[in-house]
């Protein structure tokens, strides 16, 4: 049944977790990538201007792009470009 545009009802009406091949999906203790970010001592969290992680190294490589006008975020394009 739908209520407010969302499906609601008992859990028995929903399909069990499965892969795209139809096989049952395995239940993992750490469903995310390593390290285990579900623990408080490994999560990268920031509160206000205080951050637990350093944010990684600043990228300096890239391709200089044209037509930026009054660029406020830099003139270099980074990342995979097809």
C-alpha positions in Angstrom: 0.0 0.0 0.0 1.2 3.5 -0.7 1.0 6.3 1.8 2.3 9.8 1.0 3.9 8.5 -2.2 5.9 5.8 -0.4 5.4 2.1 0.0 4.6 1.2 3.5 3.6 -2.1 5.0 4.9 -5.2 6.8 8.4 -6.4 6.0 7.0 -9.7 4.6 5.7 -8.0 1.4 9.2 -6.8 0.4 11.7 -8.9 -1.5 14.7 -10.4 0.4 18.1 -8.7 -0.3 19.5 -10.1 -3.5 22.0 -9.6 -6.3 21.1 -8.6 -9.8 21.5 -12.3 -10.7 18.8 -13.2 -8.2 21.1 -14.9 -5.7 20.8 -14.0 -2.0 23.0 -11.0 -1.1 25.6 -11.8 1.6 25.5 -9.9 4.8 28.8 -8.3 5.5 30.1 -6.9 8.9 31.7 -3.9 7.1 29.5 -3.1 4.0 31.6 0.0 3.1 35.2 0.2 2.0 38.1 -0.3 4.3 38.7 1.0 6.9 35.6 0.3 8.8 33.8 3.7 9.0 31.0 2.4 11.2 33.3 2.8 14.3 33.7 6.1 16.0 37.5 6.0 16.1 37.8 5.5 12.3 35.1 7.8 11.0 36.3 11.1 9.4 34.1 13.7 11.1 34.2 17.4 11.4 32.4 19.7 13.7 32.5 23.4 12.9 36.0 24.2 11.7 37.6 21.3 13.6 38.2 18.2 11.5 39.5 14.7 12.4 41.1 14.1 9.0 43.7 16.2 7.2 41.7 15.9 3.9 44.5 14.4 2.0 47.2 16.0 -0.1 46.3 18.9 -2.3 46.3 18.0 -6.0 48.6 20.2 -8.1 48.3 18.3 -11.5 45.6 18.8 -14.0 44.7 20.3 -17.4 44.5 24.1 -17.7 41.0 25.0 -18.9 39.8 28.1 -20.9 36.9 30.4 -20.5 36.8 30.6 -16.7 36.1 34.3 -16.4 36.5 35.4 -12.8 37.4 32.0 -11.6 37.2 31.5 -7.8 37.9 27.8 -7.7 41.0 27.6 -9.9 41.8 27.1 -13.5 42.8 23.5 -13.5 40.5 20.6 -14.4 41.2 17.4 -12.5 40.0 13.8 -12.6 39.3 11.3 -15.3 38.4 13.0 -18.6 37.2 10.9 -21.5 
